[in-house]
Amino acid sequence: MRLMAVLYTALLLGANPVAADVPAAMALRAGDMQKLAPTQPPAALPATGLLDMQDQARSLDDYRGKWVVLNFWATWCAPAGEMPSLDRLQAAMPDIAVVPVATGRNDPAAIDRFFAEAGVKGLTVLRDPKSQLARAIGVMALPVTLILNPEGEEVARLIGDAEWICPRHRRC
């Protein structure tokens, strides 16, 4: 598998923001990762509550200390086909957290059905049923993916769908 440059870029941008050579890091982008835009300076996310699939309150603070690929999506959004790629990314890089956030009205049964049909098995879904977090951070259309550093700050954003990690049988 060939990992796309997104995580390398995030690591370069977030590891030492003062010393990071942003133009050099962004030059690593290829394919879909050309849509990745750095967030300078890194931006804190609001402490808006999320729900898990059992309607229990969850927080992005649960992921502090890890790099996070935070994907805002919906079952009714056509590009949700990137979910298998995000699932492969999580499997290939278990030290990061790939967190899909179902934004807006998404019936949990429809989410389960979508994941089963897409063959997604390794992702834990959070829900933002009233789009509170999405609105607070300026997500205007879906999908949108944020790269969060271990401090929970946004260091990059990609608008639209993307191939996050290529299947073994194909080059991206």
Helices and strands as residue ranges (DSSP letters): H 6-15, H 22-26, G 31-35, E 36-44, E 50-51, E 57-58, G 60-63, E 68-73, G 78-82, H 83-92, E 97-103, H 108-118, E 126-128, H 132-136, E 144-148, E 153-159
